[in-house]
Amino acid sequence: MSILDLFSLTGKVSIITGGERGIGLAIAKGLAEAGSDIVIAGIDEQNLETAAEEIQALGVTCMAVKTDVTDEGQVRDMVNAVCDTYGHIDVLVNNAGSGRGKAAEEMSEEDFKWVMDINLTSQFLVSKAVGNVMLRQQKGSIVNIASMSGVIANNPQPQCNYNTSKAGSIMLTKSLACEWAGRGVRVNAINPGYTKTALIEKRLSNEDPILEDWLRFTPMHRFGVPEELVGAALYLVSDASSFTTGTTITVDGGYTCW
Ligand code: NDP
C-alpha cells in the first residue's frame, strides 16, 4: 500500500456536525474528495440542502439530516438513520459550535450553559451515539474540533464560557481516547486559531479594531481559511494516523507560541 492510499477514504461513511458551512463544510468537502460518503448534521435546512448539493457534485453521496446536536433524542435519530442507510459509520467530526462572549461578572447562567451545551455537551452526546456503533464495528475515528481557546485565554475579548468549553473538548478527547483505545476507536482533536468564517465575519465586515490585536498576536500575521484545516482532519480520520489517539493538532498560524 502506498503512503497516499493510507489517506484514502473510499468506501467510508463520515458524519460532520455543522457540515453545512464554515470549517465543517470545508472538512466535509475534503473528506468527500478523499472518497468518503458524507452525512452533514445541522439546524438550518436551506444551508443543509445547498451544502449537500455542493458535496454530491464531488462524486459521493451526501445525506443531510436536520439535527440539533444538543438534543440527545435528535442525535440518536440521526445516527439510526445513518446506520439504516449505510450500515456503518467510519468517521465522526464533531464540528458544530458557537460563541456568546461577555465579561464573566456580567455573564448569565443561561449564556454560560448555552455555549457549554453547543460546544461540549454536544460532542459527548454525538460521540456516545456514534461511539456505540464504532465499538460494535471495532473500528472508527472521531475528531473533535476544539480551539486554541482551549489552551489559552483569548486576549482582549472576555469569553470564559467558550474557552472553558474548548478546554473541556480537549479533555473529552483524551478521556474517550483512553476508554476506547483498546477497542479500535481513535479520538483526536484539532485546535483552530482565528479562521475566516461566520464566527468572525461580523468583526471583519465592521473592520473591528480588535482584529489588529488578533493579527499582532498571530506570528503569521493573517487569519486562516477553513480549507487550511482539511489536511489535519484528513490525517486524523484516515489510516495514515493509525497509531495516533488522544492528541490535538493545533492549526493557528503560531498564535499559541507567544
Ligand atoms: P460557523 O458559525 O460558520 O459554523 C458553525 C456550524 O455549527 C454551523 O454549521 C451551525 O449550523 C452548526 N451548529 C451550531 N449550533 C448547532 C446545533 N445546536 N446543532 C447542530 N449544528 C449546530 O463556525 P465555524 O465554522 O467557524 O466553527 C466550526 C467549529 O470550529 C466550531 O466548533 C468553532 O468553535 C471552531 N473554531 C472556530 C474558529 C474560528 O475562528 N472560526 C477558531 C477556533 C475554533 P447551522 O448552519 O444550521 O446554524
py3Dmol code that shows the C-alpha trace and the ligand (Angstrom):
import py3Dmol

protein = """\
ATOM      1  CA  MET A   1       0.000   0.000   0.000  1.00  0.00           C
ATOM      2  CA  SER A   2       1.388   3.412  -0.936  1.00  0.00           C
ATOM      3  CA  ILE A   3       1.511   6.289   1.527  1.00  0.00           C
ATOM      4  CA  LEU A   4      -1.248   8.105  -0.403  1.00  0.00           C
ATOM      5  CA  ASP A   5      -3.504   5.012  -0.135  1.00  0.00           C
ATOM      6  CA  LEU A   6      -3.403   5.431   3.655  1.00  0.00           C
ATOM      7  CA  PHE A   7      -5.196   8.771   3.225  1.00  0.00           C
ATOM      8  CA  SER A   8      -7.941   7.299   1.018  1.00  0.00           C
ATOM      9  CA  LEU A   9     -11.474   7.220   2.464  1.00  0.00           C
ATOM     10  CA  THR A  10     -13.032   5.235  -0.400  1.00  0.00           C
ATOM     11  CA  GLY A  11     -15.954   3.142   0.885  1.00  0.00           C
ATOM     12  CA  LYS A  12     -16.147   5.010   4.183  1.00  0.00           C
ATOM     13  CA  VAL A  13     -19.031   6.972   5.708  1.00  0.00           C
ATOM     14  CA  SER A  14     -18.250  10.218   7.551  1.00  0.00           C
ATOM     15  CA  ILE A  15     -20.558  12.320   9.708  1.00  0.00           C
ATOM     16  CA  ILE A  16     -19.685  16.019  10.079  1.00  0.00           C
ATOM     17  CA  THR A  17     -21.797  18.038  12.512  1.00  0.00           C
ATOM     18  CA  GLY A  18     -22.300  21.615  11.349  1.00  0.00           C
ATOM     19  CA  GLY A  19     -21.026  20.399   7.979  1.00  0.00           C
ATOM     20  CA  GLU A  20     -23.171  22.839   6.031  1.00  0.00           C
ATOM     21  CA  ARG A  21     -20.930  25.912   6.304  1.00  0.00           C
ATOM     22  CA  GLY A  22     -17.617  27.294   7.506  1.00  0.00           C
ATOM     23  CA  ILE A  23     -14.967  24.890   8.754  1.00  0.00           C
ATOM     24  CA  GLY A  24     -17.427  21.961   8.762  1.00  0.00           C
ATOM     25  CA  LEU A  25     -18.251  22.380   5.068  1.00  0.00           C
ATOM     26  CA  ALA A  26     -14.566  22.631   4.100  1.00  0.00           C
ATOM     27  CA  ILE A  27     -13.819  19.409   6.007  1.00  0.00           C
ATOM     28  CA  ALA A  28     -16.886  17.665   4.532  1.00  0.00           C
ATOM     29  CA  LYS A  29     -15.753  18.554   1.015  1.00  0.00           C
ATOM     30  CA  GLY A  30     -12.171  17.469   1.750  1.00  0.00           C
ATOM     31  CA  LEU A  31     -13.274  14.068   3.064  1.00  0.00           C
ATOM     32  CA  ALA A  32     -15.581  13.716   0.032  1.00  0.00           C
ATOM     33  CA  GLU A  33     -12.632  14.401  -2.293  1.00  0.00           C
ATOM     34  CA  ALA A  34     -10.778  11.619  -0.453  1.00  0.00           C
ATOM     35  CA  GLY A  35     -13.650   9.274  -1.413  1.00  0.00           C
ATOM     36  CA  SER A  36     -15.936   9.196   1.647  1.00  0.00           C
ATOM     37  CA  ASP A  37     -19.712   9.298   1.522  1.00  0.00           C
ATOM     38  CA  ILE A  38     -20.807  12.200   3.700  1.00  0.00           C
ATOM     39  CA  VAL A  39     -23.513  12.923   6.272  1.00  0.00           C
ATOM     40  CA  ILE A  40     -23.975  16.524   7.386  1.00  0.00           C
ATOM     41  CA  ALA A  41     -25.993  17.246  10.524  1.00  0.00           C
ATOM     42  CA  GLY A  42     -27.069  20.777  11.406  1.00  0.00           C
ATOM     43  CA  ILE A  43     -30.024  23.034  12.047  1.00  0.00           C
ATOM     44  CA  ASP A  44     -30.543  25.306   9.016  1.00  0.00           C
ATOM     45  CA  GLU A  45     -32.431  23.314   6.358  1.00  0.00           C
ATOM     46  CA  GLN A  46     -31.598  25.692   3.496  1.00  0.00           C
ATOM     47  CA  ASN A  47     -27.867  25.587   4.303  1.00  0.00           C
ATOM     48  CA  LEU A  48     -28.032  21.790   4.610  1.00  0.00           C
ATOM     49  CA  GLU A  49     -29.668  21.453   1.199  1.00  0.00           C
ATOM     50  CA  THR A  50     -27.212  23.791  -0.562  1.00  0.00           C
ATOM     51  CA  ALA A  51     -24.184  22.130   1.045  1.00  0.00           C
ATOM     52  CA  ALA A  52     -25.431  18.621   0.189  1.00  0.00           C
ATOM     53  CA  GLU A  53     -25.634  19.618  -3.500  1.00  0.00           C
ATOM     54  CA  GLU A  54     -22.066  21.001  -3.413  1.00  0.00           C
ATOM     55  CA  ILE A  55     -20.765  17.820  -1.769  1.00  0.00           C
ATOM     56  CA  GLN A  56     -22.607  15.465  -4.148  1.00  0.00           C
ATOM     57  CA  ALA A  57     -21.036  17.315  -7.082  1.00  0.00           C
ATOM     58  CA  LEU A  58     -17.720  15.822  -5.877  1.00  0.00           C
ATOM     59  CA  GLY A  59     -18.964  12.332  -6.852  1.00  0.00           C
ATOM     60  CA  VAL A  60     -20.042  10.867  -3.496  1.00  0.00           C
ATOM     61  CA  THR A  61     -23.404  10.577  -1.760  1.00  0.00           C
ATOM     62  CA  CYS A  62     -24.378  13.179   0.828  1.00  0.00           C
ATOM     63  CA  MET A  63     -27.159  12.734   3.356  1.00  0.00           C
ATOM     64  CA  ALA A  64     -28.315  15.922   5.114  1.00  0.00           C
ATOM     65  CA  VAL A  65     -30.050  15.341   8.444  1.00  0.00           C
ATOM     66  CA  LYS A  66     -31.636  18.217  10.355  1.00  0.00           C
ATOM     67  CA  THR A  67     -30.281  17.713  13.865  1.00  0.00           C
ATOM     68  CA  ASP A  68     -29.860  19.881  16.947  1.00  0.00           C
ATOM     69  CA  VAL A  69     -26.712  18.291  18.369  1.00  0.00           C
ATOM     70  CA  THR A  70     -27.587  19.454  21.891  1.00  0.00           C
ATOM     71  CA  ASP A  71     -30.676  17.191  21.883  1.00  0.00           C
ATOM     72  CA  GLU A  72     -29.871  13.538  22.665  1.00  0.00           C
ATOM     73  CA  GLY A  73     -33.083  12.252  21.052  1.00  0.00           C
ATOM     74  CA  GLN A  74     -32.365  14.045  17.756  1.00  0.00           C
ATOM     75  CA  VAL A  75     -28.753  12.818  17.826  1.00  0.00           C
ATOM     76  CA  ARG A  76     -29.921   9.220  18.337  1.00  0.00           C
ATOM     77  CA  ASP A  77     -32.438   9.527  15.460  1.00  0.00           C
ATOM     78  CA  MET A  78     -29.718  10.922  13.156  1.00  0.00           C
ATOM     79  CA  VAL A  79     -27.304   8.098  13.983  1.00  0.00           C
ATOM     80  CA  ASN A  80     -30.044   5.452  13.497  1.00  0.00           C
ATOM     81  CA  ALA A  81     -30.935   6.984  10.112  1.00  0.00           C
ATOM     82  CA  VAL A  82     -27.276   6.833   9.020  1.00  0.00           C
ATOM     83  CA  CYS A  83     -26.988   3.185  10.124  1.00  0.00           C
ATOM     84  CA  ASP A  84     -30.238   2.310   8.281  1.00  0.00           C
ATOM     85  CA  THR A  85     -28.909   3.915   5.085  1.00  0.00           C
ATOM     86  CA  TYR A  86     -25.264   2.843   5.082  1.00  0.00           C
ATOM     87  CA  GLY A  87     -24.937   0.070   7.703  1.00  0.00           C
ATOM     88  CA  HIS A  88     -21.712   1.504   9.132  1.00  0.00           C
ATOM     89  CA  ILE A  89     -20.087   4.746  10.346  1.00  0.00           C
ATOM     90  CA  ASP A  90     -16.333   5.134   9.961  1.00  0.00           C
ATOM     91  CA  VAL A  91     -15.657   8.778  10.782  1.00  0.00           C
ATOM     92  CA  LEU A  92     -17.201  11.433  13.011  1.00  0.00           C
ATOM     93  CA  VAL A  93     -16.111  15.073  13.008  1.00  0.00           C
ATOM     94  CA  ASN A  94     -17.684  16.924  15.953  1.00  0.00           C
ATOM     95  CA  ASN A  95     -17.509  20.415  14.452  1.00  0.00           C
ATOM     96  CA  ALA A  96     -20.767  22.221  15.395  1.00  0.00           C
ATOM     97  CA  GLY A  97     -20.064  25.100  17.750  1.00  0.00           C
ATOM     98  CA  SER A  98     -20.817  28.695  18.619  1.00  0.00           C
ATOM     99  CA  GLY A  99     -19.877  31.570  20.910  1.00  0.00           C
ATOM    100  CA  ARG A 100     -21.549  34.206  23.096  1.00  0.00           C
ATOM    101  CA  GLY A 101     -18.788  36.191  24.786  1.00  0.00           C
ATOM    102  CA  LYS A 102     -19.252  38.598  27.706  1.00  0.00           C
ATOM    103  CA  ALA A 103     -17.339  39.684  30.801  1.00  0.00           C
ATOM    104  CA  ALA A 104     -17.600  36.906  33.409  1.00  0.00           C
ATOM    105  CA  GLU A 105     -19.083  39.249  36.024  1.00  0.00           C
ATOM    106  CA  GLU A 106     -21.949  40.061  33.624  1.00  0.00           C
ATOM    107  CA  MET A 107     -22.467  36.648  32.055  1.00  0.00           C
ATOM    108  CA  SER A 108     -25.789  34.954  32.800  1.00  0.00           C
ATOM    109  CA  GLU A 109     -26.030  31.298  33.742  1.00  0.00           C
ATOM    110  CA  GLU A 110     -28.020  30.832  30.520  1.00  0.00           C
ATOM    111  CA  ASP A 111     -25.182  32.273  28.362  1.00  0.00           C
ATOM    112  CA  PHE A 112     -22.638  30.055  30.101  1.00  0.00           C
ATOM    113  CA  LYS A 113     -24.723  26.892  29.740  1.00  0.00           C
ATOM    114  CA  TRP A 114     -25.782  27.637  26.122  1.00  0.00           C
ATOM    115  CA  VAL A 115     -22.169  27.699  24.951  1.00  0.00           C
ATOM    116  CA  MET A 116     -21.199  24.662  27.040  1.00  0.00           C
ATOM    117  CA  ASP A 117     -24.142  22.730  25.548  1.00  0.00           C
ATOM    118  CA  ILE A 118     -23.332  23.513  21.914  1.00  0.00           C
ATOM    119  CA  ASN A 119     -19.542  23.208  22.157  1.00  0.00           C
ATOM    120  CA  LEU A 120     -19.019  20.468  24.726  1.00  0.00           C
ATOM    121  CA  THR A 121     -22.147  18.511  25.733  1.00  0.00           C
ATOM    122  CA  SER A 122     -22.970  18.009  22.035  1.00  0.00           C
ATOM    123  CA  GLN A 123     -19.538  16.451  21.432  1.00  0.00           C
ATOM    124  CA  PHE A 124     -20.196  13.996  24.266  1.00  0.00           C
ATOM    125  CA  LEU A 125     -23.715  13.160  23.003  1.00  0.00           C
ATOM    126  CA  VAL A 126     -22.709  12.576  19.373  1.00  0.00           C
ATOM    127  CA  SER A 127     -19.515  10.707  20.369  1.00  0.00           C
ATOM    128  CA  LYS A 128     -21.562   8.445  22.653  1.00  0.00           C
ATOM    129  CA  ALA A 129     -24.155   7.608  19.973  1.00  0.00           C
ATOM    130  CA  VAL A 130     -21.612   7.127  17.159  1.00  0.00           C
ATOM    131  CA  GLY A 131     -19.070   5.547  19.542  1.00  0.00           C
ATOM    132  CA  ASN A 132     -21.520   2.737  20.310  1.00  0.00           C
ATOM    133  CA  VAL A 133     -21.713   1.926  16.583  1.00  0.00           C
ATOM    134  CA  MET A 134     -17.923   2.148  16.163  1.00  0.00           C
ATOM    135  CA  LEU A 135     -17.263  -0.031  19.223  1.00  0.00           C
ATOM    136  CA  ARG A 136     -19.524  -2.732  17.738  1.00  0.00           C
ATOM    137  CA  GLN A 137     -17.575  -2.432  14.458  1.00  0.00           C
ATOM    138  CA  GLN A 138     -14.291  -2.370  16.457  1.00  0.00           C
ATOM    139  CA  LYS A 139     -13.165   0.436  14.137  1.00  0.00           C
ATOM    140  CA  GLY A 140     -13.700   4.157  13.801  1.00  0.00           C
ATOM    141  CA  SER A 141     -12.106   7.572  14.083  1.00  0.00           C
ATOM    142  CA  ILE A 142     -13.536  10.616  15.852  1.00  0.00           C
ATOM    143  CA  VAL A 143     -12.182  14.165  15.566  1.00  0.00           C
ATOM    144  CA  ASN A 144     -13.369  16.924  17.891  1.00  0.00           C
ATOM    145  CA  ILE A 145     -12.987  20.498  16.674  1.00  0.00           C
ATOM    146  CA  ALA A 146     -11.785  22.232  19.844  1.00  0.00           C
ATOM    147  CA  SER A 147      -9.885  25.543  19.640  1.00  0.00           C
ATOM    148  CA  MET A 148      -6.682  27.308  20.589  1.00  0.00           C
ATOM    149  CA  SER A 149      -9.044  28.886  23.162  1.00  0.00           C
ATOM    150  CA  GLY A 150      -8.930  25.544  24.990  1.00  0.00           C
ATOM    151  CA  VAL A 151      -5.290  26.163  25.922  1.00  0.00           C
ATOM    152  CA  ILE A 152      -5.031  29.988  26.106  1.00  0.00           C
ATOM    153  CA  ALA A 153      -7.458  32.674  27.294  1.00  0.00           C
ATOM    154  CA  ASN A 154      -8.047  34.879  24.230  1.00  0.00           C
ATOM    155  CA  ASN A 155      -6.965  38.492  24.509  1.00  0.00           C
ATOM    156  CA  PRO A 156      -8.553  41.055  24.749  1.00  0.00           C
ATOM    157  CA  GLN A 157     -12.141  39.741  24.435  1.00  0.00           C
ATOM    158  CA  PRO A 158     -13.652  38.052  27.511  1.00  0.00           C
ATOM    159  CA  GLN A 159     -15.284  34.687  26.729  1.00  0.00           C
ATOM    160  CA  CYS A 160     -14.837  32.369  29.706  1.00  0.00           C
ATOM    161  CA  ASN A 161     -17.736  30.154  28.579  1.00  0.00           C
ATOM    162  CA  TYR A 162     -16.185  29.487  25.152  1.00  0.00           C
ATOM    163  CA  ASN A 163     -12.662  28.947  26.499  1.00  0.00           C
ATOM    164  CA  THR A 164     -13.903  26.555  29.186  1.00  0.00           C
ATOM    165  CA  SER A 165     -15.986  24.571  26.692  1.00  0.00           C
ATOM    166  CA  LYS A 166     -12.984  24.133  24.392  1.00  0.00           C
ATOM    167  CA  ALA A 167     -10.671  23.073  27.238  1.00  0.00           C
ATOM    168  CA  GLY A 168     -13.384  20.527  28.059  1.00  0.00           C
ATOM    169  CA  SER A 169     -13.397  19.319  24.453  1.00  0.00           C
ATOM    170  CA  ILE A 170      -9.651  18.630  24.649  1.00  0.00           C
ATOM    171  CA  MET A 171     -10.062  16.628  27.869  1.00  0.00           C
ATOM    172  CA  LEU A 172     -13.130  14.802  26.491  1.00  0.00           C
ATOM    173  CA  THR A 173     -10.898  13.811  23.559  1.00  0.00           C
ATOM    174  CA  LYS A 174      -8.205  12.376  25.842  1.00  0.00           C
ATOM    175  CA  SER A 175     -10.726  10.602  28.082  1.00  0.00           C
ATOM    176  CA  LEU A 176     -12.633   8.911  25.239  1.00  0.00           C
ATOM    177  CA  ALA A 177      -9.346   8.048  23.505  1.00  0.00           C
ATOM    178  CA  CYS A 178      -8.151   6.167  26.604  1.00  0.00           C
ATOM    179  CA  GLU A 179     -11.507   4.433  27.194  1.00  0.00           C
ATOM    180  CA  TRP A 180     -11.777   3.211  23.588  1.00  0.00           C
ATOM    181  CA  ALA A 181      -8.129   2.778  22.507  1.00  0.00           C
ATOM    182  CA  GLY A 182      -8.156  -0.994  23.076  1.00  0.00           C
ATOM    183  CA  ARG A 183     -11.384  -1.418  21.107  1.00  0.00           C
ATOM    184  CA  GLY A 184     -10.436   0.036  17.716  1.00  0.00           C
ATOM    185  CA  VAL A 185     -11.817   3.549  18.132  1.00  0.00           C
ATOM    186  CA  ARG A 186      -9.438   6.528  17.963  1.00  0.00           C
ATOM    187  CA  VAL A 187     -10.353  10.013  19.227  1.00  0.00           C
ATOM    188  CA  ASN A 188      -8.320  13.145  18.441  1.00  0.00           C
ATOM    189  CA  ALA A 189      -8.850  16.904  18.305  1.00  0.00           C
ATOM    190  CA  ILE A 190      -7.947  19.923  16.192  1.00  0.00           C
ATOM    191  CA  ASN A 191      -7.356  23.353  17.715  1.00  0.00           C
ATOM    192  CA  PRO A 192      -8.006  26.008  15.056  1.00  0.00           C
ATOM    193  CA  GLY A 193      -6.825  29.566  15.520  1.00  0.00           C
ATOM    194  CA  TYR A 194      -8.685  32.568  14.070  1.00  0.00           C
ATOM    195  CA  THR A 195     -10.279  31.347  10.845  1.00  0.00           C
ATOM    196  CA  LYS A 196     -12.408  33.373   8.411  1.00  0.00           C
ATOM    197  CA  THR A 197     -15.979  32.074   8.906  1.00  0.00           C
ATOM    198  CA  ALA A 198     -19.315  33.436  10.134  1.00  0.00           C
ATOM    199  CA  LEU A 199     -17.894  33.250  13.676  1.00  0.00           C
ATOM    200  CA  ILE A 200     -15.629  36.241  12.958  1.00  0.00           C
ATOM    201  CA  GLU A 201     -17.299  37.561   9.760  1.00  0.00           C
ATOM    202  CA  LYS A 202     -19.159  40.366  11.532  1.00  0.00           C
ATOM    203  CA  ARG A 203     -15.957  41.747  13.030  1.00  0.00           C
ATOM    204  CA  LEU A 204     -14.254  41.533   9.611  1.00  0.00           C
ATOM    205  CA  SER A 205     -17.024  43.425   7.798  1.00  0.00           C
ATOM    206  CA  ASN A 206     -17.186  46.087  10.551  1.00  0.00           C
ATOM    207  CA  GLU A 207     -13.374  46.455  10.486  1.00  0.00           C
ATOM    208  CA  ASP A 208     -13.473  45.927  14.247  1.00  0.00           C
ATOM    209  CA  PRO A 209     -10.213  47.308  15.771  1.00  0.00           C
ATOM    210  CA  ILE A 210      -9.887  44.105  17.811  1.00  0.00           C
ATOM    211  CA  LEU A 211      -8.746  42.433  14.577  1.00  0.00           C
ATOM    212  CA  GLU A 212      -5.461  44.383  14.738  1.00  0.00           C
ATOM    213  CA  ASP A 213      -4.764  42.762  18.123  1.00  0.00           C
ATOM    214  CA  TRP A 214      -5.636  39.312  16.804  1.00  0.00           C
ATOM    215  CA  LEU A 215      -3.261  39.755  13.856  1.00  0.00           C
ATOM    216  CA  ARG A 216      -0.494  41.197  16.051  1.00  0.00           C
ATOM    217  CA  PHE A 217      -0.702  38.178  18.381  1.00  0.00           C
ATOM    218  CA  THR A 218      -0.509  35.748  15.431  1.00  0.00           C
ATOM    219  CA  PRO A 219       3.102  35.140  14.284  1.00  0.00           C
ATOM    220  CA  MET A 220       1.945  34.580  10.670  1.00  0.00           C
ATOM    221  CA  HIS A 221       0.050  37.931  10.823  1.00  0.00           C
ATOM    222  CA  ARG A 222      -3.015  36.667   8.991  1.00  0.00           C
ATOM    223  CA  PHE A 223      -6.229  34.718   9.598  1.00  0.00           C
ATOM    224  CA  GLY A 224      -6.631  31.147   8.432  1.00  0.00           C
ATOM    225  CA  VAL A 225      -9.245  29.966   5.933  1.00  0.00           C
ATOM    226  CA  PRO A 226     -11.373  26.836   6.518  1.00  0.00           C
ATOM    227  CA  GLU A 227      -9.545  24.871   3.794  1.00  0.00           C
ATOM    228  CA  GLU A 228      -6.337  25.095   5.877  1.00  0.00           C
ATOM    229  CA  LEU A 229      -7.883  22.733   8.454  1.00  0.00           C
ATOM    230  CA  VAL A 230      -8.668  19.967   5.973  1.00  0.00           C
ATOM    231  CA  GLY A 231      -5.187  18.396   5.882  1.00  0.00           C
ATOM    232  CA  ALA A 232      -5.122  17.879   9.640  1.00  0.00           C
ATOM    233  CA  ALA A 233      -8.659  16.464   9.584  1.00  0.00           C
ATOM    234  CA  LEU A 234      -7.871  14.035   6.763  1.00  0.00           C
ATOM    235  CA  TYR A 235      -4.725  12.825   8.556  1.00  0.00           C
ATOM    236  CA  LEU A 236      -6.619  12.220  11.802  1.00  0.00           C
ATOM    237  CA  VAL A 237      -9.654  10.450  10.321  1.00  0.00           C
ATOM    238  CA  SER A 238      -7.682   8.241   7.903  1.00  0.00           C
ATOM    239  CA  ASP A 239      -5.494   5.164   8.384  1.00  0.00           C
ATOM    240  CA  ALA A 240      -2.452   7.460   7.959  1.00  0.00           C
ATOM    241  CA  SER A 241      -2.824   8.192  11.706  1.00  0.00           C
ATOM    242  CA  SER A 242      -3.428   4.580  12.828  1.00  0.00           C
ATOM    243  CA  PHE A 243      -1.134   4.952  15.917  1.00  0.00           C
ATOM    244  CA  THR A 244      -2.436   8.407  16.865  1.00  0.00           C
ATOM    245  CA  THR A 245      -5.059   8.831  19.571  1.00  0.00           C
ATOM    246  CA  GLY A 246      -5.835  11.321  22.336  1.00  0.00           C
ATOM    247  CA  THR A 247      -3.800  14.055  20.688  1.00  0.00           C
ATOM    248  CA  THR A 248      -4.523  17.571  19.463  1.00  0.00           C
ATOM    249  CA  ILE A 249      -3.209  19.189  16.279  1.00  0.00           C
ATOM    250  CA  THR A 250      -3.029  22.973  16.506  1.00  0.00           C
ATOM    251  CA  VAL A 251      -3.593  24.967  13.276  1.00  0.00           C
ATOM    252  CA  ASP A 252      -3.311  28.591  14.394  1.00  0.00           C
ATOM    253  CA  GLY A 253      -0.605  30.423  12.425  1.00  0.00           C
ATOM    254  CA  GLY A 254       1.585  30.200  15.528  1.00  0.00           C
ATOM    255  CA  TYR A 255      -0.792  32.078  17.897  1.00  0.00           C
ATOM    256  CA  THR A 256      -0.242  29.740  20.860  1.00  0.00           C
ATOM    257  CA  CYS A 257       3.579  30.045  20.594  1.00  0.00           C
ATOM    258  CA  TRP A 258       3.605  33.576  22.011  1.00  0.00           C
TER     259      TRP A 258
END
"""
ligand_1 = """\
48
NDP
P -19.800 28.711 11.796
O -20.609 29.608 12.670
O -19.507 29.117 10.400
O -20.477 27.258 11.748
C -20.963 26.646 12.899
C -21.728 25.410 12.491
O -22.257 24.799 13.684
C -22.924 25.732 11.593
O -22.961 24.797 10.547
C -24.116 25.568 12.523
O -25.269 25.059 11.896
C -23.609 24.483 13.461
N -24.376 24.478 14.708
C -24.420 25.440 15.681
N -25.249 25.059 16.666
C -25.722 23.826 16.323
C -26.601 22.903 16.940
N -27.160 23.140 18.136
N -26.871 21.733 16.298
C -26.309 21.466 15.093
N -25.460 22.297 14.475
C -25.170 23.459 15.069
O -18.472 28.469 12.634
P -17.029 27.870 12.281
O -17.073 27.105 11.014
O -16.061 28.959 12.436
O -16.848 26.899 13.527
C -16.754 25.478 13.425
C -16.047 24.961 14.677
O -14.718 25.489 14.721
C -16.735 25.399 15.981
O -16.693 24.329 16.901
C -15.856 26.551 16.449
O -15.929 26.741 17.834
C -14.491 26.072 15.998
N -13.481 27.127 15.902
C -13.635 28.168 15.020
C -12.681 29.181 14.966
C -12.797 30.338 14.021
O -12.001 31.288 14.144
N -13.720 30.334 13.065
C -11.490 29.157 15.843
C -11.432 28.001 16.710
C -12.394 27.042 16.726
P -26.364 25.996 11.115
O -25.749 26.400 9.819
O -27.512 25.057 10.938
O -26.656 27.133 12.037
"""
view = py3Dmol.view(width=600, height=400)
view.addModel(protein, "pdb")
view.setStyle({"model": 0}, {"cartoon": {"style": "trace"}})
view.addModel(ligand_1, "xyz")
view.setStyle({"model": 1}, {"stick": {}})
view.zoomTo()
view.show()
